[in-house]
Amino acid sequence: MLPSADAAAWPRSRVLLLLAATATAAVPGISAAGSTPQARRTTAAADAELLVWGPARAPVHALPPLPAGVSPALISHVVLAELGLLPRLTVVDLGCAVAPGVPHLRLPAGEGRGAAACLSGGKALPPARVEALLRRGRSWGQRLDPRQPLVLAECVPGGTSTALAVLRGLGLAADGLVSGSLRYSAHDLKAALVSRGLAAAGLEPTTVSPQAVLAALGDPMQALAAGLIPAAAERGVPVLLAGGSQMAAVLALALALTPNSRRPALAERVTLATTAWVAEESGSDLERLLELIGERWQVNPRLEVAALRFHTCRSSALRDYERGYVKEGVGAGGLAWLWQACGREPGDLARLCDRACSRLLGSGP
């Protein structure tokens, strides 16, 4: 089901990629978005460059080595290039260690500079920065054109950990439900970090504000997106949250920040779309996570799953997705679903990704 927009509107979509960083990504064993903590410092910049330039141009920052697979930015690039949406893409750097080489927005020092601290300390973001990012998101959302759907994507190494943290900070029993970049998600490690962060912050989930949860446990992407989504929905803009667990956490924050009377309308305007690799992952449960969010805020979250599969691809790095590696990121699931919403065949997308992957890895023309 399309989120309050007919199929003719989707080719006019505006795409927003939010890049952010958190020191949580440096915890050993927490993430596969780069095989080492040092490599993960350049992940967002490299992914943004691949998203915009694709495999045909040498990047400023090389993609960090992965345990297996290839960056999902490749999938997103193919969709945006083939649908003619690259001119409608805006990249925003919310405080990465390394800025991307592609044109991008960089926010003022009070909003966008620096990574979030590790969530285990219970002081991830200064409260003033949280408020500034929420205001920035609301300001952007209030200026959007209702005739132009918004696709919201992210790249935040360590972001599934902050997703679990804010979900638990909001009082949801999300342990074991959140996906991750590792083949087998580090549920115990993430849960332990979150428990330490909650204890350090002294949060009481039944009474704490979303702003306090973000300051204690969140990341900059979440704060800006949580301000943007309610404002966009109130403007009547169809919003596609392109991702998995991280976007579920953003949706939860947006609902928590929205008055009761406006929550049903927000839920009607917003759809979360992800890959089949996340939706079918045995070690997480996105559908159940969205059910918990719906029960908590009395709405019916929309979930769509892209039909893209890589079983028949020649590129082993793409077939690794079918083995449980990588799974999602940089808007891949939402954009793969958008491909279908625009009337294109998933099999054609797989073939184009296979060709692009061969070029990227140097094994084809």
Order of alpha helices (4+ residues) and beta strands (2+ residues): beta-alpha-alpha-beta-beta-alpha-alpha-beta-alpha-alpha-alpha-alpha-beta-alpha-alpha-beta-alpha-alpha-beta-alpha-alpha-alpha
